[in-house]
């Protein structure tokens, strides 16, 4: 339940929003909601981060969702359920009562991944890492090509009109470079960075990671996730993330809200940074920019390019399976390799169990309805997808 003091503060915020709509000044104050549950440091640490953000960003409002702690910030809902907190967060975003959100352990669908933002230790320069959680695609090179577009979108939402893009020297980097050059030759604008090492080139070395050579560092999500951990916690020994902006907003074709992800190990400074990043992404029209960038890339032949990349990395033609009728999926089956995620879903479809693939901070998941969970888990285990 919302107490009377918080209820009055909450009412004040909503009244201010209504007045802004009437006056034509809607958007002058950005409202960021944050869920406080799930942190390894407790809800007090998350709330402290929200208080820091509010203190540093006067032209914003904050709504909390989660377990009640002592604070002057208003609660949209007091709850101890992460599921209920996420439902309330999504409700606030959909209604427009909140413009952006910060949360943890949130599953995006395949095709959506988060663009992180770090402060590089060598120069203090900010750099985007594309991407850090989620999965842009089922095939490595395909996903990294999309990561580049998502990174460009995030950079432009932050006011970087012509961001410099580099590709981290990981498996598939050369194929990604070739694919991005193909898009560039067909009219999609990409401004490549040059490595700070003597031989240059768009392929970035470890030194470039530390110096922040590009504005956007393109890599696979798992490598990006490790980089985020290193950047955010290298001064503390690892258990407390003290620097940066969190994993960043989910970006993708069907993502229509700004939802920023933080780690369960994120401390108050990172929570505050993530809320700042969320507000700036919303104010910078990240969602609209991403759709525009995807349209431009599509015009340059993105779909055909991705199809050819998947053919190159697939050893056999995929079997067509029609899914059973769709229904709400709330239970997660984790531990399945990402390269087998779609196949696991198809195995369940054949057994008339509706399933969806997803990706959260902890890795890939198959999502099924509560009543199907036990049967579904047994099926994927029997078929060899789970140990």
C-alpha positions as CSV (number, residue, x, y, z in Angstrom):
1,X,0.0,0.0,0.0
2,X,1.1,3.6,-0.7
3,X,1.3,5.6,2.6
4,X,-0.4,9.0,2.7
5,X,2.8,11.0,2.5
6,X,4.0,9.1,-0.5
7,X,0.5,9.2,-2.0
8,X,0.5,13.0,-1.7
9,X,3.9,13.3,-3.4
10,X,2.8,10.9,-6.1
11,X,-0.4,12.9,-6.7
12,X,1.7,16.1,-6.9
13,X,3.9,14.6,-9.7
14,X,0.8,13.4,-11.7
15,X,-0.8,16.8,-11.3
16,X,2.3,18.5,-12.5
17,X,2.2,16.2,-15.6
18,X,-1.4,17.1,-16.2
19,X,-0.7,20.8,-15.9
20,X,2.2,20.4,-18.3
21,X,-0.1,18.8,-20.8
22,X,-2.6,21.7,-20.6
23,X,0.1,24.3,-20.9
24,X,1.8,22.6,-23.9
25,X,5.0,22.1,-22.0
26,X,4.8,18.4,-21.7
27,X,8.2,16.8,-21.6
28,X,9.8,19.6,-19.7
29,X,10.2,17.2,-16.7
30,X,11.3,13.6,-17.4
31,X,10.0,11.0,-15.0
32,X,12.2,8.0,-14.3
33,X,10.9,5.0,-12.4
34,X,13.2,2.5,-10.7
35,X,12.6,-0.9,-9.2
36,X,14.4,-1.4,-6.0
37,X,14.2,-5.2,-5.7
38,X,16.9,-7.8,-6.4
39,X,20.0,-5.8,-5.4
40,X,22.7,-7.7,-3.6
41,X,23.2,-4.5,-1.6
42,X,19.6,-4.2,-0.6
43,X,16.8,-1.8,-1.6
44,X,18.4,1.0,0.5
45,X,21.3,1.1,-1.9
46,X,19.1,1.4,-4.9
47,X,17.1,4.2,-3.3
48,X,20.3,6.0,-2.3
49,X,21.2,5.9,-6.0
50,X,17.8,7.4,-6.9
51,X,18.3,10.1,-4.3
52,X,21.7,11.0,-5.8
53,X,20.2,11.1,-9.3
54,X,17.3,13.4,-8.1
55,X,19.7,15.7,-6.3
56,X,21.9,16.1,-9.4
57,X,19.0,16.3,-11.9
58,X,16.5,18.9,-10.6
59,X,14.5,18.9,-13.8
60,X,13.4,15.3,-13.3
61,X,11.0,13.3,-11.1
62,X,11.5,9.9,-9.7
63,X,9.1,7.1,-8.9
64,X,10.1,4.1,-6.8
65,X,8.7,0.6,-7.1
66,X,9.5,-2.0,-4.5
67,X,10.1,-2.6,-0.9
68,X,9.6,0.4,1.3
69,X,12.6,2.2,2.8
70,X,12.9,5.5,4.5
71,X,13.1,8.2,1.8
72,X,11.4,11.4,0.7
73,X,11.0,10.0,-2.9
74,X,7.5,8.8,-3.7
75,X,6.5,5.2,-4.4
76,X,4.3,4.3,-7.3
77,X,3.8,0.9,-5.6
78,X,5.2,-0.9,-2.6
79,X,5.8,-4.6,-3.2
80,X,8.2,-7.4,-2.5
81,X,7.6,-9.2,-5.7
82,X,9.9,-8.6,-8.7
83,X,7.2,-9.8,-11.1
84,X,4.7,-7.3,-9.7
85,X,7.3,-4.6,-9.8
86,X,8.1,-5.2,-13.5
87,X,4.3,-5.2,-14.2
88,X,3.9,-1.9,-12.5
89,X,7.0,-0.5,-14.3
90,X,5.6,-1.5,-17.7
91,X,2.2,-0.1,-16.8
92,X,3.7,3.3,-15.9
93,X,5.7,3.4,-19.1
94,X,2.7,2.4,-21.2
95,X,0.5,5.1,-19.6
96,X,3.1,7.8,-20.0
97,X,3.2,8.4,-16.2
98,X,6.9,7.4,-16.4
99,X,9.1,8.1,-19.4
100,X,12.0,5.8,-18.7
101,X,12.9,3.0,-16.3
102,X,15.8,1.4,-14.5
103,X,15.6,-2.2,-13.3
104,X,17.5,-5.4,-13.0
105,X,17.1,-9.0,-14.1
106,X,14.7,-8.0,-16.9
107,X,14.3,-10.3,-19.9
108,X,14.2,-8.7,-23.3
109,X,13.2,-10.8,-26.3
110,X,15.8,-12.0,-28.8
111,X,16.5,-9.1,-31.1
112,X,16.8,-6.6,-28.3
113,X,20.1,-6.0,-26.4
114,X,21.5,-3.3,-24.2
115,X,24.0,-0.6,-25.1
116,X,26.3,0.1,-22.2
117,X,28.2,3.3,-21.4
118,X,31.5,3.4,-19.5
119,X,34.2,5.8,-18.5
120,X,37.5,4.7,-19.8
121,X,40.3,4.6,-17.2
122,X,43.2,5.9,-19.5
123,X,41.6,9.2,-20.6
124,X,38.3,9.5,-18.7
125,X,36.5,9.5,-22.0
126,X,33.1,8.0,-22.2
127,X,32.5,5.1,-24.6
128,X,29.5,3.0,-25.6
129,X,29.7,-0.7,-25.6
130,X,27.4,-2.4,-28.1
131,X,26.1,-4.6,-26.6
132,X,26.2,-5.8,-22.9
133,X,23.1,-7.9,-22.1
134,X,20.4,-9.6,-24.2
135,X,20.9,-10.9,-27.7
136,X,20.5,-9.1,-31.0
137,X,20.4,-12.3,-33.0
138,X,21.0,-16.0,-32.9
139,X,24.2,-15.9,-35.0
140,X,27.3,-14.2,-33.7
141,X,28.2,-12.1,-36.8
142,X,24.5,-11.2,-37.5
143,X,24.1,-10.1,-33.9
144,X,27.3,-7.9,-34.0
145,X,26.1,-6.2,-37.2
146,X,22.9,-5.3,-35.4
147,X,24.9,-4.3,-32.3
148,X,26.6,-1.7,-34.5
149,X,23.3,-0.2,-35.6
150,X,22.1,-0.2,-32.0
151,X,25.3,1.5,-30.8
152,X,24.9,4.2,-33.5
153,X,21.3,4.8,-32.4
154,X,22.3,5.2,-28.7
155,X,25.2,7.5,-29.6
156,X,22.9,9.8,-31.7
157,X,20.3,9.9,-28.8
158,X,23.1,11.3,-26.6
159,X,23.8,14.0,-29.2
160,X,26.8,12.5,-31.0
161,X,25.9,13.2,-34.6
162,X,28.6,11.3,-36.3
163,X,29.8,8.7,-33.8
164,X,33.1,6.9,-34.5
165,X,32.6,3.1,-34.5
166,X,35.2,0.4,-33.8
167,X,35.0,-3.4,-33.8
168,X,36.6,-5.3,-30.9
169,X,39.1,-7.9,-32.0
170,X,37.0,-11.0,-31.1
171,X,35.9,-14.0,-33.2
172,X,34.0,-12.8,-36.2
173,X,35.3,-9.2,-36.2
174,X,36.6,-9.3,-39.7
175,X,33.3,-10.7,-41.0
176,X,31.5,-7.9,-39.2
177,X,33.9,-5.3,-40.7
178,X,33.1,-6.7,-44.2
179,X,29.4,-6.6,-43.6
180,X,29.4,-3.1,-42.2
181,X,31.5,-1.9,-45.1
182,X,28.9,-3.5,-47.4
183,X,26.1,-1.5,-45.7
184,X,28.3,1.7,-46.0
185,X,28.9,1.1,-49.7
186,X,25.1,0.8,-50.2
187,X,24.4,4.1,-48.5
188,X,24.2,3.6,-44.8
189,X,26.3,6.1,-43.0
190,X,29.0,4.6,-40.7
191,X,32.0,6.6,-39.5
192,X,34.8,4.2,-38.6
193,X,37.3,4.8,-35.9
194,X,41.0,4.0,-36.3
195,X,42.9,2.0,-33.7
196,X,45.4,3.9,-31.7
197,X,48.0,1.3,-32.4
198,X,50.6,2.0,-35.1
199,X,49.0,-0.2,-37.7
200,X,45.6,1.5,-37.3
201,X,42.5,-0.1,-38.8
202,X,38.9,-0.4,-37.6
203,X,39.6,-3.5,-35.6
204,X,40.2,-2.4,-32.0
205,X,42.8,-3.8,-29.6
206,X,42.7,-4.0,-25.9
207,X,44.6,-0.7,-25.7
208,X,41.7,1.0,-27.5
209,X,39.3,-0.4,-24.9
210,X,41.2,1.4,-22.1
211,X,41.7,4.6,-24.0
212,X,38.2,4.9,-25.5
213,X,39.4,5.2,-29.1
214,X,36.0,4.8,-30.6
215,X,32.7,6.4,-29.4
216,X,31.1,2.9,-29.9
217,X,32.9,-0.4,-29.3
218,X,31.1,-3.2,-31.1
219,X,31.4,-6.6,-29.7
220,X,29.4,-9.8,-28.9
221,X,27.1,-9.5,-25.9
222,X,29.0,-11.8,-23.5
223,X,32.3,-10.0,-24.1
224,X,30.5,-6.7,-23.6
225,X,29.0,-8.0,-20.4
226,X,32.5,-8.8,-19.0
227,X,33.8,-5.4,-20.1
228,X,31.0,-3.7,-18.2
229,X,31.9,-5.7,-15.1
230,X,35.5,-4.7,-15.4
231,X,34.9,-1.0,-16.0
232,X,32.3,-0.7,-13.2
233,X,34.0,-2.7,-10.4
234,X,37.8,-2.7,-11.1
235,X,38.4,-0.2,-8.2
236,X,36.4,-2.2,-5.6
237,X,37.5,-5.8,-6.1
238,X,34.4,-6.9,-7.9
239,X,31.6,-7.2,-5.4
240,X,30.4,-3.6,-5.6
241,X,30.0,-1.7,-8.9
242,X,30.9,1.9,-8.3
243,X,31.5,3.5,-11.7
244,X,29.5,4.1,-14.9
245,X,26.0,3.9,-16.2
246,X,25.0,0.3,-15.9
247,X,24.3,-2.1,-18.8
248,X,22.2,0.6,-20.6
249,X,18.9,0.7,-22.5
250,X,17.4,-2.2,-24.4
251,X,17.6,-1.3,-28.1
252,X,15.9,-3.2,-31.0
253,X,13.3,-3.2,-33.7
254,X,10.3,-4.0,-31.4
255,X,11.5,-2.2,-28.3
256,X,9.2,0.7,-27.7
257,X,10.2,1.9,-24.2
258,X,13.4,3.1,-22.6
259,X,14.3,0.4,-20.0
260,X,17.8,0.5,-18.6
261,X,19.4,-2.5,-17.0
262,X,21.7,-2.5,-14.0
263,X,23.4,-5.4,-12.3
264,X,22.5,-6.9,-8.9
265,X,26.0,-5.8,-7.9
266,X,25.4,-2.1,-8.9
267,X,26.0,0.4,-6.2
268,X,24.3,3.7,-5.7
269,X,26.7,5.7,-8.0
270,X,25.9,3.3,-10.9
271,X,22.1,3.4,-10.1
272,X,22.3,7.2,-10.4
273,X,24.3,6.9,-13.6
274,X,21.8,4.5,-15.1
275,X,18.9,6.8,-14.3
276,X,20.8,9.7,-15.9
277,X,21.5,7.5,-19.0
278,X,17.8,6.5,-19.1
279,X,16.6,10.1,-18.9
280,X,19.0,11.2,-21.6
281,X,18.0,8.3,-23.9
282,X,14.4,9.2,-23.5
283,X,15.0,13.0,-24.0
284,X,17.2,12.2,-27.0
285,X,14.5,10.1,-28.7
286,X,16.4,6.8,-28.6
287,X,13.4,4.7,-29.7
288,X,12.6,6.9,-32.7
289,X,16.2,7.2,-33.7
290,X,16.7,3.4,-33.6
291,X,13.7,2.8,-35.9
292,X,15.0,5.4,-38.3
293,X,18.5,3.9,-38.3
294,X,17.0,0.4,-39.0
295,X,15.0,1.8,-41.9
296,X,18.1,3.4,-43.3
297,X,20.1,0.2,-42.9
298,X,17.2,-1.8,-44.4
299,X,17.3,0.5,-47.5
300,X,21.0,-0.4,-47.7
301,X,20.2,-4.1,-47.8
302,X,20.3,-5.1,-44.2
303,X,17.9,-8.0,-44.4
304,X,19.6,-9.6,-47.4
305,X,23.0,-9.2,-45.7
306,X,21.8,-10.8,-42.5
307,X,20.2,-13.7,-44.4
308,X,23.5,-14.3,-46.2
309,X,25.4,-14.2,-42.9
310,X,23.1,-16.8,-41.4
311,X,23.5,-19.1,-44.4
312,X,27.2,-18.8,-44.0
313,X,27.0,-19.9,-40.3
314,X,24.3,-22.5,-40.6
315,X,25.2,-26.1,-41.5
316,X,21.7,-27.2,-42.4
317,X,18.3,-25.7,-43.4
318,X,16.1,-24.9,-40.5
319,X,12.9,-27.0,-40.1
320,X,9.7,-25.0,-40.2
321,X,7.5,-25.6,-37.1
322,X,4.3,-23.8,-36.4
323,X,3.9,-22.7,-32.8
324,X,0.8,-23.6,-30.8
325,X,-1.6,-20.8,-29.8
326,X,0.1,-18.1,-27.9
327,X,-0.4,-17.7,-24.1
328,X,1.2,-15.7,-21.2
329,X,4.7,-17.1,-20.3
330,X,6.0,-16.4,-16.9
331,X,8.3,-19.3,-16.0
332,X,12.0,-19.5,-17.1
333,X,14.0,-22.5,-18.1
334,X,17.7,-21.4,-17.9
335,X,20.9,-23.3,-18.7
336,X,20.3,-23.8,-22.5
337,X,23.0,-22.7,-24.9
338,X,22.1,-19.7,-26.9
339,X,22.9,-21.4,-30.1
340,X,20.2,-24.1,-29.3
341,X,17.6,-21.8,-27.8
342,X,15.4,-21.6,-30.9
343,X,15.7,-25.4,-31.5
344,X,14.6,-26.0,-27.9
345,X,11.5,-23.8,-28.4
346,X,10.6,-25.8,-31.6
347,X,10.9,-29.1,-29.7
348,X,8.3,-27.8,-27.2
349,X,6.1,-26.5,-30.0
350,X,6.1,-30.0,-31.5
351,X,4.7,-31.2,-28.2
352,X,2.0,-28.5,-28.3
353,X,3.7,-26.4,-25.5
354,X,3.9,-22.7,-26.3
355,X,7.4,-21.3,-25.6
356,X,9.3,-18.2,-26.3
357,X,13.0,-17.5,-26.2
358,X,14.4,-14.7,-24.2
359,X,17.7,-13.3,-22.7
360,X,18.3,-11.8,-19.3
361,X,21.3,-10.8,-17.3
362,X,21.9,-14.4,-16.3
363,X,21.8,-15.7,-19.9
364,X,19.4,-17.2,-22.4
365,X,16.1,-18.6,-21.2
366,X,13.1,-20.5,-22.6
367,X,9.9,-19.0,-21.2
368,X,6.7,-21.1,-20.8
369,X,3.4,-20.9,-18.9
370,X,3.4,-21.9,-15.3
371,X,1.2,-25.0,-15.9
372,X,3.6,-26.2,-18.6
373,X,6.9,-25.7,-16.7
374,X,7.5,-29.2,-15.3
375,X,6.6,-30.9,-18.6
376,X,8.6,-28.4,-20.7
377,X,11.7,-28.8,-18.5
378,X,11.5,-32.6,-18.7
379,X,11.2,-32.5,-22.5
380,X,14.2,-30.2,-23.1
381,X,16.2,-32.3,-20.6
382,X,15.3,-35.5,-22.3
383,X,16.2,-34.0,-25.7
384,X,19.6,-33.1,-24.5
385,X,19.3,-29.3,-24.2
386,X,19.7,-29.3,-20.4
387,X,22.3,-31.3,-18.5
